[in-house]
Amino acid sequence: WDGRWVYAPLGYRVLYDHLADPYERRNLFSAETYARRRRMLHVLMVAMAENHEDPALAALKRTASG
């Protein structure tokens, strides 16, 4: 969650745009149009996990952004 986008690459694999879809009714994760956004959010998530020694870091690094 960055204030607009909700991104989760593990488990359910979701990408929601809260500006356009505040009720999270349209999962954009698989939409090719949002591939660049997924990659950008994935890089940010990995960086945050590294900075906070998050135990999910290894799984994040193994997971592609879609």
PDB file of N, CA, C and O in Angstrom:
ATOM      1  N   TRP A   1       0.851  -1.170   0.000  1.00  0.00           N
ATOM      2  CA  TRP A   1       0.000   0.000   0.000  1.00  0.00           C
ATOM      3  C   TRP A   1       0.893   1.227   0.000  1.00  0.00           C
ATOM      4  O   TRP A   1       1.721   1.404   0.894  1.00  0.00           O
ATOM      5  N   ASP A   2       0.723   2.061  -0.990  1.00  0.00           N
ATOM      6  CA  ASP A   2       1.530   3.284  -1.061  1.00  0.00           C
ATOM      7  C   ASP A   2       0.677   4.544  -1.018  1.00  0.00           C
ATOM      8  O   ASP A   2       1.137   5.626  -1.385  1.00  0.00           O
ATOM      9  N   GLY A   3      -0.549   4.403  -0.574  1.00  0.00           N
ATOM     10  CA  GLY A   3      -1.459   5.532  -0.550  1.00  0.00           C
ATOM     11  C   GLY A   3      -2.441   5.505  -1.712  1.00  0.00           C
ATOM     12  O   GLY A   3      -3.508   6.115  -1.652  1.00  0.00           O
ATOM     13  N   ARG A   4      -2.073   4.799  -2.756  1.00  0.00           N
ATOM     14  CA  ARG A   4      -2.960   4.624  -3.899  1.00  0.00           C
ATOM     15  C   ARG A   4      -3.076   3.162  -4.290  1.00  0.00           C
ATOM     16  O   ARG A   4      -4.179   2.646  -4.472  1.00  0.00           O
ATOM     17  N   TRP A   5      -1.944   2.500  -4.417  1.00  0.00           N
ATOM     18  CA  TRP A   5      -1.903   1.127  -4.907  1.00  0.00           C
ATOM     19  C   TRP A   5      -1.766   0.125  -3.773  1.00  0.00           C
ATOM     20  O   TRP A   5      -0.995   0.332  -2.837  1.00  0.00           O
ATOM     21  N   VAL A   6      -2.526  -0.970  -3.866  1.00  0.00           N
ATOM     22  CA  VAL A   6      -2.367  -2.120  -2.975  1.00  0.00           C
ATOM     23  C   VAL A   6      -1.747  -3.219  -3.830  1.00  0.00           C
ATOM     24  O   VAL A   6      -2.298  -3.620  -4.855  1.00  0.00           O
ATOM     25  N   TYR A   7      -0.577  -3.701  -3.377  1.00  0.00           N
ATOM     26  CA  TYR A   7       0.142  -4.718  -4.139  1.00  0.00           C
ATOM     27  C   TYR A   7       0.537  -5.836  -3.203  1.00  0.00           C
ATOM     28  O   TYR A   7       1.121  -5.593  -2.146  1.00  0.00           O
ATOM     29  N   ALA A   8       0.222  -7.063  -3.585  1.00  0.00           N
ATOM     30  CA  ALA A   8       0.610  -8.234  -2.811  1.00  0.00           C
ATOM     31  C   ALA A   8       0.981  -9.348  -3.787  1.00  0.00           C
ATOM     32  O   ALA A   8       0.100  -9.909  -4.438  1.00  0.00           O
ATOM     33  N   PRO A   9       2.274  -9.679  -3.900  1.00  0.00           N
ATOM     34  CA  PRO A   9       2.703 -10.680  -4.870  1.00  0.00           C
ATOM     35  C   PRO A   9       2.688 -12.108  -4.346  1.00  0.00           C
ATOM     36  O   PRO A   9       2.861 -13.051  -5.119  1.00  0.00           O
ATOM     37  N   LEU A  10       2.487 -12.277  -3.068  1.00  0.00           N
ATOM     38  CA  LEU A  10       2.486 -13.613  -2.465  1.00  0.00           C
ATOM     39  C   LEU A  10       1.054 -14.008  -2.125  1.00  0.00           C
ATOM     40  O   LEU A  10       0.223 -13.150  -1.827  1.00  0.00           O
ATOM     41  N   GLY A  11       0.773 -15.279  -2.168  1.00  0.00           N
ATOM     42  CA  GLY A  11      -0.573 -15.732  -1.807  1.00  0.00           C
ATOM     43  C   GLY A  11      -1.597 -15.349  -2.864  1.00  0.00           C
ATOM     44  O   GLY A  11      -1.593 -15.898  -3.966  1.00  0.00           O
ATOM     45  N   TYR A  12      -2.469 -14.414  -2.534  1.00  0.00           N
ATOM     46  CA  TYR A  12      -3.562 -14.047  -3.432  1.00  0.00           C
ATOM     47  C   TYR A  12      -3.130 -13.284  -4.684  1.00  0.00           C
ATOM     48  O   TYR A  12      -3.854 -13.296  -5.679  1.00  0.00           O
ATOM     49  N   ARG A  13      -1.995 -12.635  -4.666  1.00  0.00           N
ATOM     50  CA  ARG A  13      -1.462 -11.862  -5.790  1.00  0.00           C
ATOM     51  C   ARG A  13      -2.482 -10.834  -6.269  1.00  0.00           C
ATOM     52  O   ARG A  13      -3.290 -11.102  -7.158  1.00  0.00           O
ATOM     53  N   VAL A  14      -2.427  -9.671  -5.667  1.00  0.00           N
ATOM     54  CA  VAL A  14      -3.388  -8.622  -5.998  1.00  0.00           C
ATOM     55  C   VAL A  14      -2.689  -7.312  -6.343  1.00  0.00           C
ATOM     56  O   VAL A  14      -1.577  -7.033  -5.896  1.00  0.00           O
ATOM     57  N   LEU A  15      -3.374  -6.534  -7.143  1.00  0.00           N
ATOM     58  CA  LEU A  15      -3.002  -5.162  -7.447  1.00  0.00           C
ATOM     59  C   LEU A  15      -4.300  -4.385  -7.595  1.00  0.00           C
ATOM     60  O   LEU A  15      -5.090  -4.646  -8.502  1.00  0.00           O
ATOM     61  N   TYR A  16      -4.515  -3.435  -6.704  1.00  0.00           N
ATOM     62  CA  TYR A  16      -5.711  -2.601  -6.749  1.00  0.00           C
ATOM     63  C   TYR A  16      -5.311  -1.137  -6.801  1.00  0.00           C
ATOM     64  O   TYR A  16      -4.349  -0.720  -6.155  1.00  0.00           O
ATOM     65  N   ASP A  17      -6.050  -0.370  -7.567  1.00  0.00           N
ATOM     66  CA  ASP A  17      -5.871   1.070  -7.651  1.00  0.00           C
ATOM     67  C   ASP A  17      -6.977   1.708  -6.820  1.00  0.00           C
ATOM     68  O   ASP A  17      -8.128   1.769  -7.254  1.00  0.00           O
ATOM     69  N   HIS A  18      -6.632   2.181  -5.631  1.00  0.00           N
ATOM     70  CA  HIS A  18      -7.656   2.737  -4.741  1.00  0.00           C
ATOM     71  C   HIS A  18      -8.215   4.060  -5.224  1.00  0.00           C
ATOM     72  O   HIS A  18      -9.280   4.471  -4.763  1.00  0.00           O
ATOM     73  N   LEU A  19      -7.542   4.738  -6.129  1.00  0.00           N
ATOM     74  CA  LEU A  19      -8.098   5.963  -6.690  1.00  0.00           C
ATOM     75  C   LEU A  19      -9.276   5.634  -7.606  1.00  0.00           C
ATOM     76  O   LEU A  19     -10.325   6.275  -7.532  1.00  0.00           O
ATOM     77  N   ALA A  20      -9.099   4.645  -8.458  1.00  0.00           N
ATOM     78  CA  ALA A  20     -10.146   4.253  -9.399  1.00  0.00           C
ATOM     79  C   ALA A  20     -11.091   3.190  -8.845  1.00  0.00           C
ATOM     80  O   ALA A  20     -12.227   3.069  -9.305  1.00  0.00           O
ATOM     81  N   ASP A  21     -10.635   2.429  -7.871  1.00  0.00           N
ATOM     82  CA  ASP A  21     -11.395   1.280  -7.363  1.00  0.00           C
ATOM     83  C   ASP A  21     -11.243   1.170  -5.835  1.00  0.00           C
ATOM     84  O   ASP A  21     -10.584   0.248  -5.352  1.00  0.00           O
ATOM     85  N   PRO A  22     -11.834   2.084  -5.079  1.00  0.00           N
ATOM     86  CA  PRO A  22     -11.634   2.091  -3.626  1.00  0.00           C
ATOM     87  C   PRO A  22     -12.198   0.862  -2.907  1.00  0.00           C
ATOM     88  O   PRO A  22     -11.817   0.588  -1.769  1.00  0.00           O
ATOM     89  N   TYR A  23     -13.093   0.125  -3.552  1.00  0.00           N
ATOM     90  CA  TYR A  23     -13.679  -1.059  -2.923  1.00  0.00           C
ATOM     91  C   TYR A  23     -13.007  -2.360  -3.365  1.00  0.00           C
ATOM     92  O   TYR A  23     -13.490  -3.451  -3.062  1.00  0.00           O
ATOM     93  N   GLU A  24     -11.902  -2.235  -4.077  1.00  0.00           N
ATOM     94  CA  GLU A  24     -11.106  -3.390  -4.504  1.00  0.00           C
ATOM     95  C   GLU A  24     -11.958  -4.449  -5.208  1.00  0.00           C
ATOM     96  O   GLU A  24     -11.968  -5.615  -4.814  1.00  0.00           O
ATOM     97  N   ARG A  25     -12.649  -4.037  -6.220  1.00  0.00           N
ATOM     98  CA  ARG A  25     -13.494  -4.967  -6.971  1.00  0.00           C
ATOM     99  C   ARG A  25     -12.822  -5.494  -8.225  1.00  0.00           C
ATOM    100  O   ARG A  25     -13.249  -6.509  -8.775  1.00  0.00           O
ATOM    101  N   ARG A  26     -11.769  -4.816  -8.689  1.00  0.00           N
ATOM    102  CA  ARG A  26     -11.106  -5.224  -9.927  1.00  0.00           C
ATOM    103  C   ARG A  26      -9.624  -5.458  -9.663  1.00  0.00           C
ATOM    104  O   ARG A  26      -8.846  -4.514  -9.521  1.00  0.00           O
ATOM    105  N   ASN A  27      -9.252  -6.719  -9.601  1.00  0.00           N
ATOM    106  CA  ASN A  27      -7.855  -7.084  -9.381  1.00  0.00           C
ATOM    107  C   ASN A  27      -7.098  -6.919 -10.694  1.00  0.00           C
ATOM    108  O   ASN A  27      -7.391  -7.599 -11.678  1.00  0.00           O
ATOM    109  N   LEU A  28      -6.128  -6.016 -10.702  1.00  0.00           N
ATOM    110  CA  LEU A  28      -5.375  -5.694 -11.915  1.00  0.00           C
ATOM    111  C   LEU A  28      -4.078  -6.473 -12.047  1.00  0.00           C
ATOM    112  O   LEU A  28      -3.309  -6.236 -12.978  1.00  0.00           O
ATOM    113  N   PHE A  29      -3.824  -7.393 -11.136  1.00  0.00           N
ATOM    114  CA  PHE A  29      -2.528  -8.069 -11.094  1.00  0.00           C
ATOM    115  C   PHE A  29      -2.163  -8.728 -12.421  1.00  0.00           C
ATOM    116  O   PHE A  29      -1.012  -8.640 -12.849  1.00  0.00           O
ATOM    117  N   SER A  30      -3.090  -9.368 -13.064  1.00  0.00           N
ATOM    118  CA  SER A  30      -2.789 -10.108 -14.297  1.00  0.00           C
ATOM    119  C   SER A  30      -2.894  -9.259 -15.556  1.00  0.00           C
ATOM    120  O   SER A  30      -2.566  -9.729 -16.645  1.00  0.00           O
ATOM    121  N   ALA A  31      -3.341  -8.034 -15.425  1.00  0.00           N
ATOM    122  CA  ALA A  31      -3.511  -7.173 -16.598  1.00  0.00           C
ATOM    123  C   ALA A  31      -2.147  -6.697 -17.099  1.00  0.00           C
ATOM    124  O   ALA A  31      -1.391  -6.063 -16.362  1.00  0.00           O
ATOM    125  N   GLU A  32      -1.846  -7.008 -18.347  1.00  0.00           N
ATOM    126  CA  GLU A  32      -0.552  -6.633 -18.932  1.00  0.00           C
ATOM    127  C   GLU A  32      -0.326  -5.118 -18.895  1.00  0.00           C
ATOM    128  O   GLU A  32       0.811  -4.657 -18.805  1.00  0.00           O
ATOM    129  N   THR A  33      -1.398  -4.364 -18.963  1.00  0.00           N
ATOM    130  CA  THR A  33      -1.312  -2.904 -18.922  1.00  0.00           C
ATOM    131  C   THR A  33      -0.609  -2.408 -17.656  1.00  0.00           C
ATOM    132  O   THR A  33      -0.011  -1.332 -17.657  1.00  0.00           O
ATOM    133  N   TYR A  34      -0.680  -3.181 -16.595  1.00  0.00           N
ATOM    134  CA  TYR A  34      -0.116  -2.770 -15.311  1.00  0.00           C
ATOM    135  C   TYR A  34       1.192  -3.485 -14.967  1.00  0.00           C
ATOM    136  O   TYR A  34       1.629  -3.442 -13.817  1.00  0.00           O
ATOM    137  N   ALA A  35       1.813  -4.131 -15.930  1.00  0.00           N
ATOM    138  CA  ALA A  35       3.058  -4.862 -15.685  1.00  0.00           C
ATOM    139  C   ALA A  35       4.154  -3.943 -15.145  1.00  0.00           C
ATOM    140  O   ALA A  35       4.864  -4.298 -14.204  1.00  0.00           O
ATOM    141  N   ARG A  36       4.284  -2.779 -15.739  1.00  0.00           N
ATOM    142  CA  ARG A  36       5.312  -1.831 -15.273  1.00  0.00           C
ATOM    143  C   ARG A  36       5.047  -1.385 -13.835  1.00  0.00           C
ATOM    144  O   ARG A  36       5.974  -1.288 -13.030  1.00  0.00           O
ATOM    145  N   ARG A  37       3.793  -1.117 -13.519  1.00  0.00           N
ATOM    146  CA  ARG A  37       3.417  -0.714 -12.150  1.00  0.00           C
ATOM    147  C   ARG A  37       3.736  -1.837 -11.172  1.00  0.00           C
ATOM    148  O   ARG A  37       4.254  -1.579 -10.086  1.00  0.00           O
ATOM    149  N   ARG A  38       3.429  -3.096 -11.547  1.00  0.00           N
ATOM    150  CA  ARG A  38       3.736  -4.245 -10.682  1.00  0.00           C
ATOM    151  C   ARG A  38       5.230  -4.323 -10.413  1.00  0.00           C
ATOM    152  O   ARG A  38       5.654  -4.492  -9.269  1.00  0.00           O
ATOM    153  N   ARG A  39       6.028  -4.199 -11.470  1.00  0.00           N
ATOM    154  CA  ARG A  39       7.483  -4.279 -11.300  1.00  0.00           C
ATOM    155  C   ARG A  39       7.991  -3.181 -10.373  1.00  0.00           C
ATOM    156  O   ARG A  39       8.817  -3.437  -9.497  1.00  0.00           O
ATOM    157  N   MET A  40       7.499  -1.963 -10.566  1.00  0.00           N
ATOM    158  CA  MET A  40       7.923  -0.849  -9.728  1.00  0.00           C
ATOM    159  C   MET A  40       7.553  -1.089  -8.256  1.00  0.00           C
ATOM    160  O   MET A  40       8.373  -0.880  -7.362  1.00  0.00           O
ATOM    161  N   LEU A  41       6.334  -1.521  -8.020  1.00  0.00           N
ATOM    162  CA  LEU A  41       5.896  -1.795  -6.644  1.00  0.00           C
ATOM    163  C   LEU A  41       6.661  -2.969  -6.051  1.00  0.00           C
ATOM    164  O   LEU A  41       6.942  -2.982  -4.853  1.00  0.00           O
ATOM    165  N   HIS A  42       6.998  -3.953  -6.874  1.00  0.00           N
ATOM    166  CA  HIS A  42       7.758  -5.103  -6.382  1.00  0.00           C
ATOM    167  C   HIS A  42       9.158  -4.673  -5.931  1.00  0.00           C
ATOM    168  O   HIS A  42       9.633  -5.090  -4.875  1.00  0.00           O
ATOM    169  N   VAL A  43       9.799  -3.848  -6.732  1.00  0.00           N
ATOM    170  CA  VAL A  43      11.127  -3.343  -6.366  1.00  0.00           C
ATOM    171  C   VAL A  43      11.053  -2.567  -5.049  1.00  0.00           C
ATOM    172  O   VAL A  43      11.908  -2.739  -4.181  1.00  0.00           O
ATOM    173  N   LEU A  44      10.049  -1.726  -4.900  1.00  0.00           N
ATOM    174  CA  LEU A  44       9.881  -0.975  -3.652  1.00  0.00           C
ATOM    175  C   LEU A  44       9.637  -1.903  -2.467  1.00  0.00           C
ATOM    176  O   LEU A  44      10.172  -1.691  -1.379  1.00  0.00           O
ATOM    177  N   MET A  45       8.819  -2.938  -2.689  1.00  0.00           N
ATOM    178  CA  MET A  45       8.516  -3.864  -1.604  1.00  0.00           C
ATOM    179  C   MET A  45       9.761  -4.631  -1.162  1.00  0.00           C
ATOM    180  O   MET A  45       9.986  -4.811   0.034  1.00  0.00           O
ATOM    181  N   VAL A  46      10.563  -5.080  -2.114  1.00  0.00           N
ATOM    182  CA  VAL A  46      11.807  -5.787  -1.778  1.00  0.00           C
ATOM    183  C   VAL A  46      12.743  -4.858  -1.019  1.00  0.00           C
ATOM    184  O   VAL A  46      13.353  -5.277  -0.036  1.00  0.00           O
ATOM    185  N   ALA A  47      12.869  -3.616  -1.445  1.00  0.00           N
ATOM    186  CA  ALA A  47      13.728  -2.654  -0.755  1.00  0.00           C
ATOM    187  C   ALA A  47      13.256  -2.417   0.673  1.00  0.00           C
ATOM    188  O   ALA A  47      14.073  -2.349   1.591  1.00  0.00           O
ATOM    189  N   MET A  48      11.960  -2.293   0.869  1.00  0.00           N
ATOM    190  CA  MET A  48      11.422  -2.104   2.222  1.00  0.00           C
ATOM    191  C   MET A  48      11.688  -3.337   3.083  1.00  0.00           C
ATOM    192  O   MET A  48      12.043  -3.215   4.255  1.00  0.00           O
ATOM    193  N   ALA A  49      11.518  -4.508   2.508  1.00  0.00           N
ATOM    194  CA  ALA A  49      11.760  -5.744   3.252  1.00  0.00           C
ATOM    195  C   ALA A  49      13.229  -5.852   3.657  1.00  0.00           C
ATOM    196  O   ALA A  49      13.540  -6.298   4.762  1.00  0.00           O
ATOM    197  N   GLU A  50      14.131  -5.443   2.764  1.00  0.00           N
ATOM    198  CA  GLU A  50      15.562  -5.459   3.093  1.00  0.00           C
ATOM    199  C   GLU A  50      15.870  -4.487   4.223  1.00  0.00           C
ATOM    200  O   GLU A  50      16.610  -4.817   5.150  1.00  0.00           O
ATOM    201  N   ASN A  51      15.308  -3.302   4.144  1.00  0.00           N
ATOM    202  CA  ASN A  51      15.561  -2.281   5.167  1.00  0.00           C
ATOM    203  C   ASN A  51      15.038  -2.661   6.537  1.00  0.00           C
ATOM    204  O   ASN A  51      15.569  -2.209   7.551  1.00  0.00           O
ATOM    205  N   HIS A  52      14.009  -3.482   6.577  1.00  0.00           N
ATOM    206  CA  HIS A  52      13.374  -3.843   7.850  1.00  0.00           C
ATOM    207  C   HIS A  52      13.636  -5.291   8.257  1.00  0.00           C
ATOM    208  O   HIS A  52      13.020  -5.805   9.191  1.00  0.00           O
ATOM    209  N   GLU A  53      14.556  -5.941   7.545  1.00  0.00           N
ATOM    210  CA  GLU A  53      14.893  -7.337   7.831  1.00  0.00           C
ATOM    211  C   GLU A  53      13.636  -8.198   7.935  1.00  0.00           C
ATOM    212  O   GLU A  53      13.491  -9.001   8.856  1.00  0.00           O
ATOM    213  N   ASP A  54      12.753  -8.017   6.993  1.00  0.00           N
ATOM    214  CA  ASP A  54      11.482  -8.734   6.949  1.00  0.00           C
ATOM    215  C   ASP A  54      11.731 -10.209   6.651  1.00  0.00           C
ATOM    216  O   ASP A  54      12.466 -10.525   5.715  1.00  0.00           O
ATOM    217  N   PRO A  55      11.138 -11.119   7.421  1.00  0.00           N
ATOM    218  CA  PRO A  55      11.328 -12.547   7.164  1.00  0.00           C
ATOM    219  C   PRO A  55      10.749 -12.994   5.820  1.00  0.00           C
ATOM    220  O   PRO A  55      11.077 -14.086   5.354  1.00  0.00           O
ATOM    221  N   ALA A  56       9.914 -12.199   5.196  1.00  0.00           N
ATOM    222  CA  ALA A  56       9.341 -12.550   3.894  1.00  0.00           C
ATOM    223  C   ALA A  56      10.275 -12.184   2.744  1.00  0.00           C
ATOM    224  O   ALA A  56       9.945 -12.435   1.585  1.00  0.00           O
ATOM    225  N   LEU A  57      11.424 -11.600   3.036  1.00  0.00           N
ATOM    226  CA  LEU A  57      12.333 -11.136   1.998  1.00  0.00           C
ATOM    227  C   LEU A  57      12.727 -12.235   1.028  1.00  0.00           C
ATOM    228  O   LEU A  57      12.698 -12.020  -0.184  1.00  0.00           O
ATOM    229  N   ALA A  58      13.093 -13.397   1.525  1.00  0.00           N
ATOM    230  CA  ALA A  58      13.515 -14.493   0.649  1.00  0.00           C
ATOM    231  C   ALA A  58      12.393 -14.879  -0.310  1.00  0.00           C
ATOM    232  O   ALA A  58      12.640 -15.096  -1.496  1.00  0.00           O
ATOM    233  N   ALA A  59      11.176 -14.966   0.188  1.00  0.00           N
ATOM    234  CA  ALA A  59      10.042 -15.324  -0.665  1.00  0.00           C
ATOM    235  C   ALA A  59       9.788 -14.232  -1.699  1.00  0.00           C
ATOM    236  O   ALA A  59       9.473 -14.535  -2.849  1.00  0.00           O
ATOM    237  N   LEU A  60       9.920 -12.980  -1.309  1.00  0.00           N
ATOM    238  CA  LEU A  60       9.726 -11.876  -2.247  1.00  0.00           C
ATOM    239  C   LEU A  60      10.751 -11.925  -3.371  1.00  0.00           C
ATOM    240  O   LEU A  60      10.417 -11.688  -4.532  1.00  0.00           O
ATOM    241  N   LYS A  61      11.986 -12.229  -3.031  1.00  0.00           N
ATOM    242  CA  LYS A  61      13.036 -12.272  -4.034  1.00  0.00           C
ATOM    243  C   LYS A  61      12.822 -13.428  -5.016  1.00  0.00           C
ATOM    244  O   LYS A  61      13.224 -13.337  -6.176  1.00  0.00           O
ATOM    245  N   ARG A  62      12.193 -14.512  -4.557  1.00  0.00           N
ATOM    246  CA  ARG A  62      11.909 -15.655  -5.435  1.00  0.00           C
ATOM    247  C   ARG A  62      10.691 -15.403  -6.309  1.00  0.00           C
ATOM    248  O   ARG A  62      10.510 -16.064  -7.331  1.00  0.00           O
ATOM    249  N   THR A  63       9.862 -14.459  -5.915  1.00  0.00           N
ATOM    250  CA  THR A  63       8.602 -14.196  -6.605  1.00  0.00           C
ATOM    251  C   THR A  63       8.779 -13.105  -7.637  1.00  0.00           C
ATOM    252  O   THR A  63       9.266 -12.017  -7.330  1.00  0.00           O
ATOM    253  N   ALA A  64       8.388 -13.397  -8.845  1.00  0.00           N
ATOM    254  CA  ALA A  64       8.406 -12.367  -9.885  1.00  0.00           C
ATOM    255  C   ALA A  64       7.230 -11.428  -9.670  1.00  0.00           C
ATOM    256  O   ALA A  64       6.262 -11.781  -8.996  1.00  0.00           O
ATOM    257  N   SER A  65       7.310 -10.270 -10.225  1.00  0.00           N
ATOM    258  CA  SER A  65       6.244  -9.284 -10.062  1.00  0.00           C
ATOM    259  C   SER A  65       5.049  -9.562 -10.968  1.00  0.00           C
ATOM    260  O   SER A  65       4.075  -8.810 -10.953  1.00  0.00           O
ATOM    261  N   GLY A  66       5.112 -10.604 -11.734  1.00  0.00           N
ATOM    262  CA  GLY A  66       3.974 -10.964 -12.579  1.00  0.00           C
ATOM    263  C   GLY A  66       4.268 -10.784 -13.952  1.00  0.00           C
ATOM    264  O   GLY A  66       3.417 -11.041 -14.804  1.00  0.00           O
TER     265      GLY A  66
END
